[in-house]
């Protein structure tokens, strides 16, 4: 098949190309697309060199699928135009996530939402993806009522500019156009994205509504607090869950140990729990520190870590593509 990658020179776009190679997605031809500034440059993929073009050049024509990681403004303009030609568009931006008729998909949890006539598919927010990979199998067994989550999100969640700011500040350089509103080296920033309603920031708003949509749980209470931390890769989440039914912690561990896409690291006595160092460059969602206070048998606490550029963005998009192939919507 012919695959277009829109935003091929960005942090996530480059990772998409790498993941397509690693997972041996059948690709007879690649259309790597970037900004006019990168036009005429080269990317290397599956042993071949491909010239970069712009969306206006139309090299995406004839593709079966287009992977978008170019931001909401580009996606808002081009995803409808390209999908109207019959091409599946898997978009990593927030532009279409809450649109009716656009599935918001984490394949381990809700690939059943993919339908052959839905040509636009939204890739969820990075912090939402790793959360629902853990919540999905627990919700199926114990029926979630409430999620309280505090995130510790790496600078790569803001792309290459976020990484560059951390590296520059760490080496004592002045940053002329910082990505973050405050210094990030030796600091934490308790807000991600623009302000939203009710005192939330936009990242928190996304986590609430995306979690509900993916789990098909409109009444689920979700209370997020999102924080940027001076770590290069991997997001971490401290999570408190409330269920309708009593939760057996041993049973919850067994569920997570066998869940698709989850690696359980949970042995506090022997210092076994996930950290960014354990998880960077990997595609699973890692979970540990499972515990339950005796006075609340319907609760469960845990710690979740995942590589935000891979599973939180590029890998999840490629896994959606794999699901389309598996369902024979793409060949």
FIPAMI-149151 format. One record per residue: x, y, z of N, C-alpha, C in turn. Coordinates in steps of 0.2 Angstrom, whole numbers, plus 5000, padded with zeros to 4 digits. Example, Ala and Ser with C-alpha at 12.3 -4.5 7.8 and 13.67 -1.06 7.14 Angstrom:
% residues 2
506649725039506249785039506649845039;506449895035506849955036506450005039;
***
This chain:
% residues 331
500449945000500050005000500450065000;500250124998500550184998500350225004;500850245008500650285015500950355014;500550405016500750465017500850485024;501450515026501550535033501650615032;501150645035501150715035501450745042;501950785041502350805047502950755048;503250735042503750685043504350705046;504550765046505150785049505150805056;504550805059504450825066504550765071;504550775077504750725082504350665081;503650675081503250615081503250585074;503250625069503250605062503850565060;504450585063505050535062504950475066;504650475071504550415075504050365072;503550395068503050355064503450315059;503850355056504250315050504650255053;504950265059505350215062504850155064;504250175067503850125069503550085064;503450115058503150085052503650035050;504350055050504850005048504849945053;504949965060504949915065504449865065;503849885063503249835064503049805057;503549825052503549795045502849805042;502549865042501949875039502049875031;501649835028501749835020501649895017;502249925014502249995011502649995005;502249994999502649994993502850064991;502550114994502750184992502650224998;503050274999502950325005502950395002;502450435004502450505003502550545009;503250565010503350605016503250675015;502850705019502650775018502850815024;503050875022503250925028503150995025;503451045029503251115027503651135021;503551185018503951215012504651225014;504851235020505451245022505951185021;505551125022505951055021505851025014;505451055010505351035003505951014999;506050954996506650944993507150904997;507050905003507550865007507350785007;507750745010507650675010507450645016;507050595016507050545022507150475020;507450435024507650365022507150325026;506850275022506350225024506450165021;506450105024506450045021507050035016;507550065017508150055013508150105007;507650145006507550195001507550265003;507750304998507750385000507050404996;506750455000506150484997506250564998;506050594993506050664993505450694997;505550745001505050775005504650825000;503950825001503550874997503050905002;502650955000502150985004501450955002;501050975006500350955005500050984998;500251044997500051074990500351034984;500851004985501150964979500750904977;500350884982499850824980500150754980;500750744982501050684982500650634986;500250654991499850604994499350574990;499150594984498650564980498850494978;498350454979498450384977498650344984;498750374989498850334996498250304998;498350245002497750215005497650245012;498150275015498150295022498650355022;498450405026498850465028498950465036;499550465038499650475045499850555046;499450585050499550655051499850675058;500350705058500650735064500850805063;500450855061500650915059500250975062;499950955068499551005072498851015069;498451045074497751055072497551095066;497951155065497751195060497851165053;498351125052498451095046497951035045;497850995051497350945050496650965049;496451025052495851055051495651065043;496251095040496151105033496251045028;496651005030496850955025496550885026;496450865032496150795033495450795030;494950845030494350835026494450825019;494950865016495050865009495350795007;495750775011496150705009495650645010;495250645016494850595017494250595012;494050645010493550655005493750614998;494350604997494550564991494550484993;494350464999494350395000494950375004;495450415006496050395010495850395017;496050345021495950345028496450395031;496250445035496750485038496750475046;497250465049497350445056497750515058;497450545062497650615064497850615072;498450645073498750645080498550715083;498250755080498050825083497350815087;497150865090496550865094495950895090;496050905083495550935079494950905078;494950835078494350795077494150745083;494450755088494350705093493650695096;493350755096492650755099492150765094;492350755088491850755082491450695082;490750705082490350645081490450615074;490550545074490650505068491450505067;491850525071492550515071492750475077;492950405076493150365081493850395084;493850385091494450405095494750345097;495250315095495450245096496050235099;496050185104496650155107496550085105;496950055101496749985098496649935104;497049935109496949885114496249885118;495949945117495349965121494749965117;494749995111494150005107494250005100;494549955097494649955090493949935087;493549915091492849895088492449965086;492750015087492450085085492650095078;493150065075493350075068492850045064;492650085059492150055054492450075047;492250035042492550045035492350115032;491750145034491550205031491850265035;492150255041492450315045493150325042;493250375038493850385035494350425039;494050465044494450505048494450475055;495050455058495150425064495550465068;495350485074495750525079496250485083;496850505084497350475089497250515095;497150485101497050525107497650565109;497550605114498050635118498550585121;499150605122499650555124499550535131;499350575136499150555143498550515143;498050525139497450485139497550415137;498050405131498150345129498350295134;498950315138499250265143498750255148;498350305150497850295155497350245153;497050255147496450205146496650135144;497350125142497550055141497550015148;497650055153497550025160496850025162;496550075161495850075164495350025160;495450015154495049975150494849915153;495349865154495249805156494949805164;495149855168494849855174494149875174;493949925170493249945169492849895167;493049845163492649795160492449745166;492949735170492849695176492449725182;492649785184492449815190491949875189;491949905183491449955182491650025185;492050065182492350125185491850175186;491850215191491450265193491850335193;492450335195492850395196493550385195;493950435192494650425190494950495193;495450495197495750545199496550535197;496750585193497450565190497850635190;498450625193498950675192499550655187;499650695182500150675177500850715179;501350685176502050705177502250695169;502150755165502250745158502950775156;503250735152503950755149503950805144;504450835143504450895139504350875131;504550815129504450795122503750795121;503250795125502550805124502450875120;502850915121502850985117503250985111;503450925109503850915103504550935104;504950945098505650955098505751025101;505351075101505451135104505551125112;505051085114505151065122505751035124;505950985120506650955121507151005121;507151045116507651095115507751145121;507151165123507151215129507451185135;507351115136507551085142508351075141;508551055135509251045134509651115135;509351165132509751235132509751255139;509251255143509251275150509651235154;509751175153510151125157510851145156;511051175150511751185149511851265150;511351295153511451365154511351415149;511051395143510951445138510351485138;510351535135509751575135509251555130;508651545131508151525126507751585123;507851605117507551665114506751655114;506551595111505851585110505651525114;505551525120505451465124504751435122;504751365123504051335122503651335128;503951345134503551345140503551415143;503051425146502951495149503351515155;503651465158504151465163504751425162;505351435165505851385164505651315166;505951265163505751195164506351155168;506951175167507551145170507451155177;507551105181507451115189506751145191;506251135187505651165189505051115187;504451125189503851095187503351145185;502951135180502451185178501751155178;501351175183500651145184500151165180;500251175173499751185168500051165162;499651135157499851115151499351135146;499551185141499051205136498651265139;498251295134497851355136497351345142;497151395145496651395150495951365147;495551325150494951305148494451325154;493851295153493251315158493451285164;493151315170493051295176493751285180;494251325177494951325180495351275178;495151235173495551175170496051215165;496551175163496951185157496751145152;496951155146496651115140496851045140;497451035143497650965143497150925148;496950955153496550925158495850915155;495550965151494950955148494950895143;495550895139495550835134495550765138;495850765143495950695147495150675149;494850725152494150715154493750685148;493650725143493250705137493450645133;494050645132494350585128494250515132;494450515138494350455142493650435142;493150475143492450455142492250435136;492450465130492350445124492650375122;493250365124493550295122493250245126;493050255132492750205137492050195136;491750245132490950245131490650255137;490950295141490650305148490550385150;489950405147489850475147489750505154;489550465159489450485166490050475170;490650445168491250435172491550505174;491650505181491950565184492750555183;492950605180493750615179493950675181;494450675186494750735189495550735188;495750765182496450765181496850825183;497450825185497850875186498550865182;498650905177499250895172499850935174;500450915174501050945176501550925171;501950985169502550965165503150965169;503550915168504150905172504750905168;505350915171505950915167506250845165;505950805162506150745160506050745152;506550715148506450715141505950675138;505850605140505350565137505050525143;504350505141503950465145503550515150;502850495150502450525154502250475160;502150505166501950465172501350485175;500950445178500350465180500150425187;500050465192499750435199499050435198;498750375199498050365198497650335204;497050365206496650345211495950325207;495750265208495150235204494650215209;493950235208493450215212492950175207;492750115210492350065206491650055209;491150035205490550015208490549955212;491049915211491049845215491749845218;491749805224492349795227492849765222;493549785223494049765219494549725223;494649665220495149625223495849635220;496349665224496949685221497349635218;497349575220497649515217497349505210;496649505210496349495204496449555199;496549615201496749675197497449665194;497849635198498549625196498549575190;498149525191498049465186497749495180;497249535180496949565174497449605170;497849645174498349695171498949655168;499149605171499749555169499549525162;498949515161498749475155498449525150;498349595151498049645147498549655141;498249665135498549675129498949745130;499549755128499949815128500149835135;500049795140500249815147500849775150;501249805153501849775157501749785164;501649735168501549745175502249745179;502449795182503049805186502849825193;502649775198502349785204502649745210;503149765212503449735218503849785222;503449815226503749875230504349855234;504249795238504749775242505449765239;505449755233506049745229506149795224;505849855225505949915221505849905214;505349865213505049855206504449895204;504549945200504049985198504250025192;503850045188504150085182504350155183;504850175179505050245179505250255171;505350325170505450335163506050305160;506550285164507150255162507050185160;506550155163506350085161505950085155;505550135153505050135148505250175141;505750215141505850255135506050205130;505750215124505950175118505450115117;505050105122504650045122503850065120;503550015118502850025116502250005121;502449965126501949955131501750005135;501250005139501050045145501250005151;501650035155501950005161501550025167;501349985172500949995178501249965184;501249995189501549965196501250005202;501549995208501250025214500550015215;500249955213499549945214499449935222;498949975225498749965232498049985233;497849965239497149975241497149985248;496850045251496850055258496250015260;496349985266495849935269495149965270;495050035271494450065273494050075266;494350065260493950075254494050025249;493649965250493749905245493549925238;493249975237493049995230493550035226;494150045229494650095227495250055224;495650085220496250055218496750115216;497350115218497850165216498350125212;498650165207499250135203499650195200;500150175197500650215194500750195187;500650235182500750215175501250265172;501650225168502250255164502150235157;502350275152502350255145502750315141;503050285136503450335131502850375127;502850435128502350475125502450485118;503050485115503150495108502950425104;503050375108502950305104502250285106;502050255111501350235112500950295113;501150345116500750405116500550445110;500850425104500750465098500950415092;501550405090501750375084501450295084;501650265089501450195089500750175089;500350215093499650205093499350225086;499650275083499350285076499450225071;500050195072500250145067499850075069;499750075076499250015078498550025075;498350085075497650095072497750075064;498250095061498350065054498349995054;498749955058498749885059498049855060;497649895064496949865065496549875059;496649925055496249935048496449875044;497049855044497349805039497049735042;497049725048496749665051496049655050;495649715050494949705049494749705041;495349705037495249705030494949765027;494949825031494749885028495249915023;495949895025496449915020496849845018;497149845012497449785010498149805007;
***
